[in-house]
Amino acid sequence: MKPGHGSTVDGVLRRSARRTPARVAVEYGDRSWTYEELDDAVSRAASILLGADLAPGDRVAAYGHNSDAYLIAFLACARAGLVHVPVNQNLTGDDLAYLVGQSGSSLVLADPGLADRLPEGVRTLPLRDADGSLLGRLATTAPYDGPEPHAEDLVQLLYTSGTTALPKGAMMTHRALVHEYLSAITALDLSAGDRPVHALPLYHSAQMHVFLLPCLAVGATNVILDAPDGDRLFGLIETGRADSLFAPPTVWIGLANRPDFTTSDLSGLRKAYYGASIMPVPVLQRLRARLPHLAFYNCFGQSEIGPLATVLGPDEHEGRLDSCGRTVLFVDARLVDEDGKDVPDGTPGEIVYRSPQLCEGYWDKPEETEEAFRGGWFHSGDLAVRDADGYFTIVDRVKDVINSGGVLVASRQVEDALYTHEAVAETAVIGLPDEKWIEAITAVVVPRGEVTEEELIAHARAKLTAFKAPKRVVFTDALPRNASGKILKRELRERLAAAPPPPAS
């Protein structure tokens, strides 16, 4: 039998449990777990799963809200050699059936309130709060003491967000994720003294793999919340129970727009992490002006790389607020043109990666895998520029760049210009089919106060070269987004292309 070396996802917890057994590892609601208790719970949960007619390599889907049970179930799958399949808890109908079916999941671990959404005939086990739940059976189950998985084994299928096409399951090994954890620890200055709060969905790779697991690796005390509720977040910060927070720009925008943002005592917040989508520079400027003591970190990447690829640290923001930083410890990156050739610094190109953090390809999608890894590098689909010091700035997703009259326009630049208007709470800029312009630059705006389409177009023209200004502005109450806060531009394009508004005069 091939010996194990502990380079596994569950091994990260096991080492912390042996190093600091009595330290509190996780708090959720009125429950708390020391590192020793959490490690024991994971072993018992692994026994429960293997006792449910599962074998190493089987896929187990997780369909639940944030909880300690969700974390224990993931680590139990890792320890038992099972492949965890995190599923967006907001999915229903065909979208939900697609992920469960495409992954070939033999069992779904589900919150009781969600189980009735699952396709008929799917085998389920309740995660919590029900008779026979995973948590409820821990005390009566012996800990798992069998063979440990190997570093090269699959541990998770991380499905892409599906903002441009059907989701694909990135095949992550133990080895890839453990490398990513070390990259996160070093780039984000994580330590045992941190008090992080984890409020974004744990099904999403950023919250689980950039923050929660690396924080468990260093022995920190972690608070898990059901959702990024502003009242609870501010309360944890003001009482000293939390001093670091990760959130996408949409959540930071929401927190900054709260009436009590300027009056709450947020001095206990030491580290602010943002990512998952591009942070508008004007929003970042407002946050830094309100909280000048706060260390901001910009985290960038994608599911296929674990997901952390680059970080802009707190001492690197000055003069480069629009940058996503430099590559982390185990990531190598280049910028290439359509032919795969390197582009000079300052010239836009697609980011391609080589890294031990990368997925092994896409589950049961050999053609998509070959296309993504053509030339021996993973093609990200992100368009960026690099400066002479190695800092990357994201221009756009390749598929989101707008062809306006034969000239390529980055939607991010237009969005940043609109965010400088006080009546713009949120915006997303897309291209819509147009006979004259090929694609008409269209701004979808969530307004804050009274403002007209003509005012916003004039404002953008004053900030940008004229051809980059929106041809249309569409007002809406909310932008469509997935649970990680990423705006679904594909959905906006489909919705507005079906019923396009008249061009602005």
C-alpha positions as CSV (number, residue, x, y, z in Angstrom):
1,M,0.0,0.0,0.0
2,K,1.3,3.4,-0.9
3,P,2.1,5.4,2.3
4,G,0.2,8.6,3.1
5,H,2.1,11.8,3.9
6,G,-0.6,14.0,5.3
7,S,-0.7,16.3,2.3
8,T,-4.5,16.2,2.4
9,V,-7.2,18.7,3.1
10,D,-8.3,16.9,6.2
11,G,-4.6,16.7,7.3
12,V,-4.6,20.4,7.6
13,L,-7.2,20.2,10.4
14,R,-5.5,17.2,12.0
15,R,-2.2,19.0,12.4
16,S,-3.9,22.0,14.0
17,A,-5.8,19.7,16.4
18,R,-2.6,18.1,17.6
19,R,-0.8,21.5,17.9
20,T,-3.6,23.4,19.7
21,P,-6.3,20.9,20.8
22,A,-8.0,23.1,23.3
23,R,-8.2,26.3,21.2
24,V,-11.6,27.1,19.8
25,A,-11.7,26.4,16.1
26,V,-15.2,27.2,15.0
27,E,-18.2,29.1,16.4
28,Y,-21.6,28.8,14.8
29,G,-24.8,30.1,16.5
30,D,-24.7,28.8,20.0
31,R,-22.3,25.9,19.2
32,S,-18.5,26.0,19.4
33,W,-15.9,23.4,18.6
34,T,-12.3,23.1,19.9
35,Y,-9.8,21.9,17.4
36,E,-9.7,18.5,19.1
37,E,-13.5,18.3,19.1
38,L,-13.8,19.4,15.4
39,D,-11.2,16.8,14.3
40,D,-13.0,14.1,16.2
41,A,-16.3,15.1,14.7
42,V,-14.8,14.9,11.2
43,S,-13.6,11.4,11.8
44,R,-17.0,10.3,13.1
45,A,-18.7,11.9,10.1
46,A,-16.4,10.1,7.8
47,S,-17.5,6.8,9.3
48,I,-21.1,7.7,8.8
49,L,-20.5,8.5,5.1
50,L,-18.6,5.3,4.4
51,G,-21.3,3.4,6.2
52,A,-23.9,4.7,3.7
53,D,-22.8,2.3,1.0
54,L,-20.2,4.8,-0.3
55,A,-16.7,4.0,-1.4
56,P,-13.6,6.2,-1.9
57,G,-13.9,8.1,-5.2
58,D,-17.7,8.4,-5.0
59,R,-19.1,11.9,-5.4
60,V,-21.1,13.4,-2.6
61,A,-23.0,16.6,-3.2
62,A,-23.6,19.2,-0.5
63,Y,-26.7,21.3,-0.7
64,G,-27.0,23.4,2.4
65,H,-26.6,26.8,3.9
66,N,-23.6,27.9,5.9
67,S,-23.1,25.9,9.2
68,D,-20.7,24.0,11.2
69,A,-22.3,20.9,9.8
70,Y,-21.5,22.0,6.3
71,L,-17.8,22.4,7.2
72,I,-17.7,19.0,9.0
73,A,-19.3,17.3,6.1
74,F,-16.7,18.6,3.6
75,L,-13.8,17.6,5.8
76,A,-15.4,14.2,6.4
77,C,-15.6,13.6,2.7
78,A,-11.9,14.5,2.4
79,R,-10.9,12.1,5.2
80,A,-13.0,9.3,3.8
81,G,-11.6,9.7,0.3
82,L,-14.9,10.9,-1.2
83,V,-15.2,13.6,-3.7
84,H,-17.2,16.6,-2.3
85,V,-19.5,18.5,-4.8
86,P,-20.6,21.8,-3.3
87,V,-23.9,23.0,-4.8
88,N,-25.2,26.6,-4.7
89,Q,-28.1,26.5,-2.2
90,N,-30.1,28.8,-4.4
91,L,-30.3,26.4,-7.3
92,T,-33.6,24.7,-8.1
93,G,-35.2,22.8,-11.0
94,D,-33.1,22.0,-14.0
95,D,-30.0,23.9,-12.7
96,L,-30.0,21.8,-9.6
97,A,-30.6,18.5,-11.4
98,Y,-27.8,19.3,-13.8
99,L,-25.2,19.6,-11.1
100,V,-26.3,16.5,-9.2
101,G,-26.6,14.5,-12.4
102,Q,-23.5,15.7,-14.3
103,S,-21.3,15.0,-11.2
104,G,-22.8,11.6,-10.8
105,S,-23.3,12.2,-7.1
106,S,-24.3,9.0,-5.2
107,L,-25.6,10.9,-2.2
108,V,-26.7,14.5,-1.4
109,L,-26.1,16.0,2.0
110,A,-28.9,18.5,2.3
111,D,-30.4,20.9,4.8
112,P,-33.9,19.6,5.7
113,G,-35.5,22.8,4.3
114,L,-33.9,22.3,0.9
115,A,-34.2,18.5,0.4
116,D,-37.7,18.7,-1.3
117,R,-36.1,20.7,-4.1
118,L,-33.9,17.8,-5.2
119,P,-34.8,15.6,-8.2
120,E,-37.0,12.6,-7.4
121,G,-35.1,9.4,-6.5
122,V,-31.9,11.2,-5.3
123,R,-30.5,9.6,-2.1
124,T,-30.2,12.2,0.7
125,L,-28.8,12.5,4.2
126,P,-29.8,15.5,6.3
127,L,-26.9,17.7,7.4
128,R,-28.5,19.0,10.6
129,D,-31.7,19.7,12.5
130,A,-33.5,16.5,11.7
131,D,-33.7,12.9,13.1
132,G,-30.8,10.9,11.7
133,S,-28.8,14.0,10.6
134,L,-25.1,14.0,10.2
135,L,-24.6,16.1,13.4
136,G,-27.2,14.1,15.3
137,R,-25.4,10.8,14.7
138,L,-21.9,11.8,15.7
139,A,-22.1,10.8,19.3
140,T,-23.1,7.2,18.5
141,T,-20.6,6.6,15.7
142,A,-17.0,5.4,16.1
143,P,-14.3,7.6,14.6
144,Y,-13.0,6.6,11.2
145,D,-9.6,5.0,11.4
146,G,-9.0,3.6,7.9
147,P,-6.5,4.4,5.2
148,E,-6.0,8.1,4.4
149,P,-6.4,9.5,0.9
150,H,-3.4,10.4,-1.2
151,A,-2.3,13.9,-2.3
152,E,-3.1,13.1,-6.0
153,D,-6.7,11.9,-5.2
154,L,-9.6,14.1,-6.2
155,V,-11.2,15.8,-3.2
156,Q,-13.7,18.2,-4.8
157,L,-15.5,19.1,-8.0
158,L,-15.6,22.9,-7.9
159,Y,-18.3,24.0,-10.4
160,T,-17.7,27.2,-12.2
161,S,-20.2,30.0,-11.6
162,G,-21.9,29.6,-15.0
163,T,-21.9,33.3,-15.7
164,T,-21.2,32.7,-19.4
165,A,-22.1,29.0,-20.0
166,L,-23.2,25.8,-18.3
167,P,-21.1,25.2,-15.1
168,K,-18.1,22.9,-15.4
169,G,-16.8,20.8,-12.6
170,A,-13.1,21.7,-12.0
171,M,-11.4,18.5,-10.6
172,M,-9.4,19.5,-7.5
173,T,-7.0,17.2,-5.8
174,H,-5.8,17.3,-2.2
175,R,-2.4,18.4,-3.4
176,A,-3.8,21.4,-5.4
177,L,-5.9,22.7,-2.5
178,V,-3.1,22.3,0.1
179,H,-0.7,24.3,-2.1
180,E,-3.4,26.9,-2.5
181,Y,-3.9,27.1,1.3
182,L,-0.2,27.9,1.8
183,S,-0.4,30.5,-1.0
184,A,-3.3,32.1,0.9
185,I,-1.6,32.0,4.3
186,T,1.5,33.8,3.0
187,A,-0.1,36.3,0.7
188,L,-2.9,37.3,3.2
189,D,-0.9,37.4,6.4
190,L,-3.1,34.8,8.1
191,S,-2.1,33.9,11.7
192,A,-3.5,32.1,14.8
193,G,-4.3,35.4,16.4
194,D,-6.8,36.4,13.7
195,R,-10.5,36.4,14.5
196,P,-12.1,36.0,11.0
197,V,-15.8,35.9,10.3
198,H,-16.9,33.8,7.4
199,A,-20.2,35.1,6.0
200,L,-20.1,34.3,2.3
201,P,-21.5,30.9,1.1
202,L,-19.2,28.0,2.0
203,Y,-20.1,26.2,-1.3
204,H,-18.1,28.9,-3.0
205,S,-14.3,28.3,-3.3
206,A,-13.3,31.8,-2.1
207,Q,-14.8,31.6,1.3
208,M,-13.9,27.9,1.9
209,H,-10.5,27.7,0.3
210,V,-9.0,31.2,0.6
211,F,-10.2,31.9,4.1
212,L,-11.8,29.2,6.2
213,L,-9.5,26.2,5.5
214,P,-6.3,28.3,5.6
215,C,-7.5,29.9,8.9
216,L,-8.0,26.5,10.3
217,A,-4.5,25.5,9.1
218,V,-2.9,28.3,11.2
219,G,-5.1,27.7,14.3
220,A,-7.3,30.8,14.2
221,T,-10.8,31.0,15.9
222,N,-13.4,31.2,13.1
223,V,-17.0,32.5,13.3
224,I,-19.4,31.2,10.6
225,L,-22.5,33.2,9.8
226,D,-25.4,32.1,7.7
227,A,-25.1,35.2,5.5
228,P,-23.3,38.6,5.4
229,D,-25.9,40.4,7.5
230,G,-24.7,43.9,8.2
231,D,-26.2,44.1,11.8
232,R,-24.4,40.9,12.8
233,L,-21.2,41.8,11.1
234,F,-21.0,45.2,12.7
235,G,-22.0,43.6,16.1
236,L,-19.2,41.1,15.9
237,I,-16.7,43.8,15.1
238,E,-17.8,46.2,17.8
239,T,-17.7,43.5,20.5
240,G,-14.2,42.3,19.4
241,R,-15.3,38.9,18.3
242,A,-14.2,39.5,14.7
243,D,-11.3,41.5,13.3
244,S,-11.1,40.3,9.6
245,L,-13.7,40.0,6.9
246,F,-13.8,38.8,3.3
247,A,-16.6,40.0,1.0
248,P,-17.2,40.7,-2.7
249,P,-17.5,44.3,-3.8
250,T,-21.3,44.1,-3.8
251,V,-21.3,43.3,-0.1
252,W,-18.7,46.1,0.7
253,I,-20.9,48.5,-1.3
254,G,-23.9,47.5,0.8
255,L,-22.0,47.9,4.0
256,A,-20.7,51.3,2.9
257,N,-24.2,52.4,2.0
258,R,-25.6,51.6,5.5
259,P,-26.7,54.7,7.5
260,D,-24.6,53.5,10.5
261,F,-21.4,52.9,8.5
262,T,-20.2,56.4,9.5
263,T,-21.2,56.1,13.1
264,S,-20.4,52.5,14.1
265,D,-17.1,51.7,15.9
266,L,-15.3,49.6,13.4
267,S,-11.8,50.3,14.7
268,G,-11.5,46.6,15.7
269,L,-11.6,45.5,12.1
270,R,-7.9,45.0,11.1
271,K,-8.1,43.2,7.8
272,A,-10.5,43.7,4.9
273,Y,-10.4,41.3,2.0
274,Y,-12.2,41.8,-1.2
275,G,-12.5,39.8,-4.4
276,A,-14.8,37.5,-6.5
277,S,-15.4,40.4,-8.9
278,I,-13.8,43.7,-9.7
279,M,-14.0,46.4,-7.0
280,P,-14.9,49.8,-8.4
281,V,-12.1,52.2,-7.6
282,P,-14.4,55.0,-6.3
283,V,-16.0,52.5,-3.8
284,L,-12.5,51.4,-2.6
285,Q,-11.6,55.1,-2.2
286,R,-14.6,55.7,0.0
287,L,-13.9,52.7,2.2
288,R,-10.3,53.6,2.7
289,A,-11.2,57.2,3.5
290,R,-13.7,56.1,6.2
291,L,-11.4,53.4,7.6
292,P,-7.8,54.6,7.2
293,H,-6.4,52.2,9.7
294,L,-7.8,49.1,7.9
295,A,-5.5,46.8,5.9
296,F,-7.1,46.1,2.5
297,Y,-6.2,43.0,0.4
298,N,-7.5,42.5,-3.1
299,C,-7.8,38.8,-3.9
300,F,-8.1,37.6,-7.5
301,G,-8.4,34.2,-9.2
302,Q,-11.0,31.6,-10.2
303,S,-12.3,28.2,-9.2
304,E,-9.9,26.3,-11.4
305,I,-6.9,27.5,-9.5
306,G,-8.2,26.9,-6.1
307,P,-9.1,29.9,-6.4
308,L,-6.4,32.4,-5.4
309,A,-4.0,33.5,-8.1
310,T,-2.9,37.1,-7.3
311,V,-3.1,39.4,-4.3
312,L,-2.6,43.2,-3.9
313,G,-1.4,43.7,-0.3
314,P,-2.2,46.7,2.0
315,D,1.2,48.3,1.4
316,E,0.8,48.0,-2.4
317,H,-2.5,49.9,-2.9
318,E,-1.1,53.4,-3.2
319,G,-1.0,54.4,-6.8
320,R,-2.5,51.2,-8.1
321,L,-6.0,50.9,-6.7
322,D,-7.2,49.2,-9.8
323,S,-4.6,46.4,-9.7
324,C,-5.2,42.9,-8.5
325,G,-1.6,42.6,-7.4
326,R,1.1,40.0,-8.2
327,T,1.0,36.3,-8.3
328,V,0.9,34.3,-5.1
329,L,3.5,31.8,-3.9
330,F,2.6,28.8,-6.1
331,V,1.3,30.5,-9.2
332,D,3.1,31.5,-12.5
333,A,1.2,33.7,-14.9
334,R,1.7,35.2,-18.4
335,L,-0.3,37.4,-20.7
336,V,-0.8,36.2,-24.2
337,D,-2.5,37.2,-27.4
338,E,-5.0,35.1,-29.5
339,D,-2.1,33.1,-30.9
340,G,-0.7,32.3,-27.5
341,K,2.3,34.6,-27.8
342,D,3.4,36.8,-24.9
343,V,2.3,40.5,-25.1
344,P,4.6,43.3,-23.9
345,D,4.0,45.0,-20.5
346,G,1.2,47.5,-20.7
347,T,-0.6,45.6,-23.5
348,P,-3.8,43.8,-22.8
349,G,-3.7,40.0,-23.0
350,E,-5.4,36.9,-21.7
351,I,-3.9,35.6,-18.4
352,V,-2.7,32.0,-18.6
353,Y,-1.5,30.0,-15.6
354,R,0.8,27.2,-14.6
355,S,0.5,26.1,-11.0
356,P,0.3,23.1,-8.7
357,Q,-2.9,24.7,-7.5
358,L,-4.6,24.1,-10.8
359,C,-7.4,21.6,-11.4
360,E,-6.8,18.4,-13.3
361,G,-9.4,19.4,-15.9
362,Y,-13.2,19.5,-16.1
363,W,-15.3,16.5,-14.9
364,D,-16.4,14.4,-17.9
365,K,-15.7,17.3,-20.3
366,P,-12.5,16.3,-22.2
367,E,-13.0,18.8,-25.1
368,E,-13.4,21.7,-22.7
369,T,-10.4,20.5,-20.7
370,E,-8.2,20.3,-23.8
371,E,-9.3,23.8,-24.9
372,A,-8.7,25.3,-21.5
373,F,-5.2,23.8,-21.2
374,R,-4.0,24.4,-24.8
375,G,-0.3,25.0,-25.1
376,G,0.3,23.6,-21.7
377,W,-1.0,26.6,-19.8
378,F,-4.5,27.1,-18.3
379,H,-6.4,29.9,-20.2
380,S,-8.4,31.9,-17.7
381,G,-10.6,34.0,-20.0
382,D,-9.5,37.1,-18.1
383,L,-8.1,40.1,-20.0
384,A,-5.4,42.0,-18.1
385,V,-2.4,44.3,-18.4
386,R,0.9,43.8,-16.5
387,D,3.4,46.5,-15.5
388,A,7.2,46.3,-15.3
389,D,7.0,45.5,-11.6
390,G,4.8,42.4,-12.1
391,Y,1.5,43.9,-11.1
392,F,-1.6,42.8,-13.0
393,T,-4.7,44.9,-13.7
394,I,-7.8,43.2,-14.9
395,V,-9.3,44.9,-17.9
396,D,-12.3,42.6,-18.3
397,R,-13.5,39.1,-18.9
398,V,-12.6,38.3,-22.5
399,K,-16.3,37.6,-23.2
400,D,-17.3,40.9,-21.6
401,V,-15.2,43.2,-23.7
402,I,-17.5,45.3,-25.8
403,N,-16.9,45.8,-29.6
404,S,-18.3,49.3,-30.1
405,G,-18.0,50.4,-33.8
406,G,-14.9,48.1,-34.2
407,V,-13.2,49.5,-31.1
408,L,-12.8,47.3,-28.0
409,V,-14.1,48.9,-24.8
410,A,-13.5,47.4,-21.4
411,S,-16.7,47.5,-19.3
412,R,-14.8,48.0,-16.1
413,Q,-13.6,51.4,-17.2
414,V,-17.1,52.6,-18.0
415,E,-18.4,51.2,-14.7
416,D,-15.7,53.1,-12.7
417,A,-16.7,56.3,-14.4
418,L,-20.3,55.8,-13.5
419,Y,-19.5,55.0,-9.9
420,T,-18.2,58.5,-9.4
421,H,-21.7,59.8,-9.8
422,E,-23.4,60.1,-6.4
423,A,-26.7,58.7,-7.6
424,V,-25.2,55.4,-8.8
425,A,-25.5,52.7,-6.1
426,E,-24.5,49.9,-8.4
427,T,-23.9,49.4,-12.1
428,A,-23.0,46.8,-14.7
429,V,-22.0,47.7,-18.2
430,I,-22.7,45.3,-21.1
431,G,-22.7,45.3,-24.9
432,L,-26.0,44.8,-26.7
433,P,-26.4,43.9,-30.5
434,D,-26.7,47.1,-32.5
435,E,-26.9,47.6,-36.3
436,K,-24.7,50.7,-36.2
437,W,-22.3,50.1,-33.4
438,I,-22.0,46.2,-33.6
439,E,-22.5,46.3,-29.8
440,A,-24.0,49.3,-28.1
441,I,-22.4,50.2,-24.7
442,T,-25.3,49.8,-22.2
443,A,-25.2,50.7,-18.5
444,V,-27.6,48.9,-16.2
445,V,-27.9,51.1,-13.1
446,V,-29.4,50.7,-9.6
447,P,-30.0,54.3,-8.8
448,R,-29.7,56.0,-5.4
449,G,-31.9,59.1,-5.6
450,E,-33.2,60.9,-8.7
451,V,-31.1,60.8,-11.8
452,T,-31.9,60.6,-15.6
453,E,-30.4,58.6,-18.4
454,E,-29.2,61.9,-20.0
455,E,-27.4,63.0,-16.8
456,L,-25.5,59.7,-16.5
457,I,-24.4,59.6,-20.2
458,A,-23.2,63.2,-19.9
459,H,-21.3,62.4,-16.7
460,A,-19.6,59.4,-18.4
461,R,-18.7,61.5,-21.4
462,A,-17.0,64.0,-19.1
463,K,-14.9,61.2,-17.6
464,L,-14.1,59.1,-20.7
465,T,-13.3,59.4,-24.3
466,A,-16.6,60.0,-26.0
467,F,-16.8,56.6,-27.8
468,K,-16.5,54.8,-24.5
469,A,-19.6,56.5,-22.9
470,P,-22.8,54.5,-22.7
471,K,-25.2,54.7,-25.6
472,R,-28.0,53.6,-23.3
473,V,-28.8,53.6,-19.6
474,V,-31.3,51.1,-18.2
475,F,-32.5,51.6,-14.6
476,T,-33.3,48.6,-12.4
477,D,-34.1,47.8,-8.7
478,A,-31.3,45.1,-8.5
479,L,-28.7,43.4,-10.5
480,P,-28.8,39.6,-11.0
481,R,-25.9,37.9,-9.2
482,N,-25.0,34.5,-8.0
483,A,-24.6,33.7,-4.3
484,S,-20.9,34.8,-4.3
485,G,-21.9,38.3,-5.3
486,K,-20.7,38.0,-8.9
487,I,-23.0,40.0,-11.3
488,L,-24.5,37.8,-14.0
489,K,-23.8,39.8,-17.1
490,R,-24.9,36.9,-19.4
491,E,-28.4,37.1,-17.8
492,L,-28.5,40.9,-18.3
493,R,-27.5,40.5,-22.0
494,E,-30.2,37.9,-22.6
495,R,-32.9,39.9,-20.8
496,L,-32.2,43.2,-22.5
497,A,-31.5,41.7,-26.0
498,A,-34.9,40.1,-25.9
499,A,-36.5,43.5,-25.3
500,P,-33.9,46.2,-26.0
501,P,-34.7,49.8,-24.9
502,P,-34.7,52.5,-27.6
503,P,-31.3,54.3,-28.1
504,A,-30.7,57.5,-26.2
505,S,-31.1,60.6,-28.3
